[in-house]
Amino acid sequence: MKSSRNRSRNKNRNNNRPSGGNIVNRVFDSSGPEGKVRGTPQQIIEKYNQLHRDAVLSGDRVNAENFAQHAEHYTRMLAEAQKEIDAKREQQEAQNRERQAERDRERADRLKAQEEAAAGQDNQSDTQDQQPAQTADADSGLVETPEEKPRKKRTRKPKARPDQPPEGDAAPEAAE
Protein backbone atom coordinates (compact mmCIF):
# COMPACT_ATOMS: atom_id res chain seq x y z
CA MET A 1 0.00 0.00 0.00
CA LYS A 2 1.28 3.45 -0.93
CA SER A 3 1.61 6.01 1.76
CA SER A 4 -0.26 9.29 1.52
CA ARG A 5 3.05 11.11 1.94
CA ASN A 6 4.32 9.63 -1.33
CA ARG A 7 1.19 10.70 -3.19
CA SER A 8 1.37 14.26 -1.92
CA ARG A 9 5.01 14.52 -2.99
CA ASN A 10 4.15 13.33 -6.48
CA LYS A 11 1.21 15.68 -6.61
CA ASN A 12 3.35 18.67 -5.70
CA ARG A 13 6.06 17.67 -8.14
CA ASN A 14 3.53 17.62 -11.00
CA ASN A 15 2.07 20.99 -10.07
CA ASN A 16 5.36 22.87 -10.09
CA ARG A 17 5.41 23.03 -13.86
CA PRO A 18 2.31 23.20 -16.05
CA SER A 19 1.95 20.25 -18.36
CA GLY A 20 1.20 21.28 -21.92
CA GLY A 21 -1.42 23.92 -22.32
CA ASN A 22 -1.06 27.23 -24.04
CA ILE A 23 1.65 29.17 -22.20
CA VAL A 24 1.36 32.07 -24.62
CA ASN A 25 -2.11 32.99 -23.31
CA ARG A 26 -1.66 31.77 -19.75
CA VAL A 27 -1.72 34.35 -16.96
CA PHE A 28 1.33 34.33 -14.68
CA ASP A 29 2.06 35.97 -11.35
CA SER A 30 5.66 37.14 -11.36
CA SER A 31 7.24 38.17 -8.08
CA GLY A 32 9.82 40.78 -9.00
CA PRO A 33 11.73 43.31 -6.88
CA GLU A 34 8.90 45.84 -7.23
CA GLY A 35 6.19 43.40 -6.17
CA LYS A 36 3.96 41.13 -8.19
CA VAL A 37 3.50 41.55 -11.91
CA ARG A 38 0.51 39.70 -13.33
CA GLY A 39 -0.35 38.93 -16.95
CA THR A 40 0.51 36.88 -19.99
CA PRO A 41 4.22 36.41 -20.75
CA GLN A 42 4.07 39.17 -23.37
CA GLN A 43 2.47 41.60 -20.90
CA ILE A 44 5.01 40.70 -18.20
CA ILE A 45 7.90 41.23 -20.64
CA GLU A 46 6.55 44.67 -21.57
CA LYS A 47 6.09 45.60 -17.90
CA TYR A 48 9.65 44.52 -16.94
CA ASN A 49 11.08 46.34 -19.97
CA GLN A 50 9.27 49.50 -18.85
CA LEU A 51 10.57 49.05 -15.29
CA HIS A 52 14.07 48.51 -16.74
CA ARG A 53 13.87 51.78 -18.71
CA ASP A 54 12.62 53.64 -15.64
CA ALA A 55 15.47 52.23 -13.52
CA VAL A 56 18.05 53.20 -16.16
CA LEU A 57 16.66 56.74 -16.32
CA SER A 58 16.76 57.05 -12.53
CA GLY A 59 20.36 55.75 -12.45
CA ASP A 60 19.61 52.54 -10.51
CA ARG A 61 21.86 50.07 -12.35
CA VAL A 62 21.19 47.14 -9.97
CA ASN A 63 17.40 47.28 -10.36
CA ALA A 64 17.77 47.93 -14.08
CA GLU A 65 19.79 44.73 -14.48
CA ASN A 66 17.33 42.82 -12.30
CA PHE A 67 14.35 43.95 -14.42
CA ALA A 68 16.25 43.12 -17.62
CA GLN A 69 16.91 39.60 -16.34
CA HIS A 70 13.24 39.12 -15.43
CA ALA A 71 12.20 40.30 -18.90
CA GLU A 72 14.75 37.96 -20.50
CA HIS A 73 13.42 35.00 -18.49
CA TYR A 74 9.87 35.54 -19.77
CA THR A 75 11.19 36.20 -23.27
CA ARG A 76 12.90 32.80 -23.25
CA MET A 77 9.76 31.12 -21.90
CA LEU A 78 7.68 32.74 -24.63
CA ALA A 79 10.18 31.76 -27.35
CA GLU A 80 10.24 28.14 -26.15
CA ALA A 81 6.45 27.99 -26.07
CA GLN A 82 6.30 29.48 -29.57
CA LYS A 83 8.76 26.85 -30.85
CA GLU A 84 6.55 24.11 -29.41
CA ILE A 85 3.46 25.64 -31.00
CA ASP A 86 5.23 25.91 -34.37
CA ALA A 87 6.44 22.30 -34.14
CA LYS A 88 2.90 21.09 -33.37
CA ARG A 89 1.52 23.16 -36.23
CA GLU A 90 4.09 21.73 -38.67
CA GLN A 91 3.29 18.21 -37.46
CA GLN A 92 -0.44 18.79 -37.96
CA GLU A 93 0.15 20.27 -41.41
CA ALA A 94 2.25 17.22 -42.37
CA GLN A 95 -0.53 14.91 -41.14
CA ASN A 96 -3.10 16.94 -43.07
CA ARG A 97 -0.98 16.72 -46.24
CA GLU A 98 -0.70 12.94 -45.79
CA ARG A 99 -4.46 12.62 -45.28
CA GLN A 100 -5.14 14.77 -48.34
CA ALA A 101 -2.73 12.72 -50.45
CA GLU A 102 -4.49 9.53 -49.28
CA ARG A 103 -7.90 11.01 -50.17
CA ASP A 104 -6.56 12.03 -53.58
CA ARG A 105 -5.24 8.52 -54.18
CA GLU A 106 -8.59 7.00 -53.14
CA ARG A 107 -10.47 9.43 -55.40
CA ALA A 108 -8.20 8.57 -58.34
CA ASP A 109 -8.73 4.84 -57.69
CA ARG A 110 -12.51 5.34 -57.59
CA LEU A 111 -12.48 7.32 -60.84
CA LYS A 112 -10.33 4.67 -62.50
CA ALA A 113 -12.72 1.94 -61.33
CA GLN A 114 -15.70 3.94 -62.62
CA GLU A 115 -14.01 4.46 -65.99
CA GLU A 116 -13.23 0.74 -66.22
CA ALA A 117 -16.83 -0.10 -65.31
CA ALA A 118 -18.11 2.35 -67.94
CA ALA A 119 -15.74 0.87 -70.53
CA GLY A 120 -17.04 -2.60 -69.63
CA GLN A 121 -20.64 -1.45 -70.11
CA ASP A 122 -19.76 0.14 -73.49
CA ASN A 123 -18.29 -3.15 -74.63
CA GLN A 124 -21.40 -4.97 -73.46
CA SER A 125 -23.73 -2.52 -75.25
CA ASP A 126 -21.67 -2.86 -78.44
CA THR A 127 -22.31 -6.59 -78.46
CA GLN A 128 -26.03 -5.99 -77.87
CA ASP A 129 -26.19 -3.49 -80.77
CA GLN A 130 -24.89 -6.16 -83.10
CA GLN A 131 -27.95 -8.34 -82.45
CA PRO A 132 -30.75 -8.04 -85.05
CA ALA A 133 -32.94 -5.00 -84.41
CA GLN A 134 -36.73 -5.26 -84.17
CA THR A 135 -38.78 -3.78 -86.97
CA ALA A 136 -40.40 -0.41 -86.44
CA ASP A 137 -43.85 -1.89 -87.05
CA ALA A 138 -43.55 -4.40 -84.25
CA ASP A 139 -45.09 -3.41 -80.93
CA SER A 140 -42.19 -2.94 -78.53
CA GLY A 141 -44.43 -2.45 -75.53
CA LEU A 142 -43.09 1.06 -74.93
CA VAL A 143 -45.42 3.85 -73.97
CA GLU A 144 -45.10 7.29 -75.52
CA THR A 145 -44.19 9.85 -72.91
CA PRO A 146 -44.95 13.57 -72.99
CA GLU A 147 -41.26 14.37 -73.55
CA GLU A 148 -41.37 12.56 -76.86
CA LYS A 149 -44.38 14.51 -78.21
CA PRO A 150 -43.58 17.70 -80.11
CA ARG A 151 -44.64 20.80 -78.26
CA LYS A 152 -46.94 23.39 -79.70
CA LYS A 153 -45.68 26.93 -79.71
CA ARG A 154 -47.66 29.20 -77.46
CA THR A 155 -48.20 32.76 -78.45
CA ARG A 156 -48.86 35.45 -75.93
CA LYS A 157 -51.10 38.39 -76.39
CA PRO A 158 -49.37 41.66 -75.63
CA LYS A 159 -50.51 43.34 -72.45
CA ALA A 160 -52.63 46.40 -72.88
CA ARG A 161 -51.02 49.65 -71.93
CA PRO A 162 -53.01 52.05 -69.79
CA ASP A 163 -52.74 54.85 -72.39
CA GLN A 164 -54.08 52.63 -75.24
CA PRO A 165 -57.49 50.99 -75.41
CA PRO A 166 -57.51 47.19 -75.46
CA GLU A 167 -57.57 45.52 -78.88
CA GLY A 168 -60.97 44.82 -80.38
CA ASP A 169 -62.70 47.54 -78.37
CA ALA A 170 -63.95 50.47 -80.32
CA ALA A 171 -62.73 53.85 -79.29
CA PRO A 172 -65.22 55.51 -77.04
CA GLU A 173 -67.35 57.91 -78.97
CA ALA A 174 -67.55 61.44 -77.83
CA ALA A 175 -70.68 62.29 -75.94
CA GLU A 176 -73.17 64.31 -77.98
N, C-alpha and C positions, 0 to 999 in steps of 0.2 A: 504494500500500500504506500502511495506517495504521501509525503508530508505536505501540509498546507504551506509550510515555509518555502518549500521548493517551488510550488505553484506561484506563489506571490513573487518570488525572485524572477521567474520566467516572465510573468506578466509585466513586471516593471521593465525588464530588459527589452521587451517588444514595444513598449510604449515610448521609450526614449527617442526612437527615430520613426517617423511616419513611414508606413509601408505603402509604396505606390502612391496613387492619388495625384492630383494636379497641384504641384508645389507652386506653379506660376501664379495661380489664383488664390492660394491658401493664405490666410491671415496669420501673421506671426506677431508675437510679443517679444521685442528685443529689449534687453536690459542693458542700456549703455550708460556712460558716465553722467549723462544729463537726465537720467530717469528712463522710463519705459518709452519705447517707440513702437507703435502698433500699426500694422498694415500688411499689404502684400510685399513680396521682396522688392518689387520695383519702387513702391512707395517708400519703403525703408531706406533703400539706396539713395533716393532723392533727398530724403530727410537728413541722412548722415552726410551727404555731400554738402547740403546747405549749412549744417552745423560745422563742417570742416572749413568752409569758406568764412563763416563768421569767426571761427577761432583764429584763422590765419589773419584776418583783418584786425582782430583785437590783439594780435601778437602772442597768443598762447600756443606755442609750438607743440607742447605735450598733448593738449586736448585735440589739436588739429590732427596730429598723427594718429591718435586714438580713434577719432571719427573716420579718418581715411581707412584705417584697418577694418573698422566695422562695415563701412561701405563696401570694401573689397571682399569681405567675407560673404555678404549677401549677393554681390555680383557673381562670385564663383558659384554659389548655390544656384542662382538663376541660370547661369550658363550651363551648368551640369544638367539641370532639369530640362532646359531647352534642347540639349543634345539627346536626352532620352526621348523627348517628344518627337524630335526629328527622326530618330532611329525607328520608333514605333510607326511613324507615318510612312517612312520608306518601306518598312516591312509590310504594312497593310497595302501599300500601292503595289508592291511586288506580288502579293497574294491576289489582289484584284486583277492584275495583268494576267496571272496564271489562270484564274477563273474565266476571264474573258477569252483567252486563247482556247481554253477547253470548250467553252460555249461555241466559239467560232468553228472549231473542229467538228463538234457534234452537228452544228447547223449544216456544214459542208457535207458531212456524211448523209444527213437526212435528204438534202437536195439531190445528192448523187443517187441515193436509193429511189427517190421519186422519179428522177429522170430515167433510171433503168426500168422502173415499173411502167412508165409511160411508153418507153421504147418497146417493152414487151407487149403492151396492149396494142401498139401500132402494128407490130408484126402479126398479132392475132387477128386484128381487123383486116389486114391485107389478105390473109388467107380466107377470111369470110367473104370478102369482096369478089374473090375469084370463083365462088360458087355461082351457079346459074341464078339470075335474077328473076323474080316473079313478073308476070306481065302486068301492065297497067290496068287491064280490064278486070283482073282478078280482085276479089274482095280481100283486102289485107286485114280487115277487122279494125282498122284505125278510125278514129272519130275526128272529124274536122273541128279544129279549135278556132276560137275567135281571132287568134293571132294570124292564122293562115288566110282569113278572108280579107279581101282588099277593102280598105276604108273609103268611105265616101268623104269628099271634101265638104266641109261646112263653111258656109259663107255667113258673115255677120252683117247685120244691118248697121249702118253708121248711126251713132247716137245723135239725137236732135240737139241742136244748140239752142240756148234760151233766146237768142236774138233772131232765129229763123223758125218759121212754122214747121211742124212735122210734115213729112212727105204725105201726099195724098189728100191733105186737108186743103180746102180752098181758102184763099186769103180772106180774112173777114171783110165783109163789105161795109163801106162807110154808112153810118146811120143817116137816114134821110130826114 
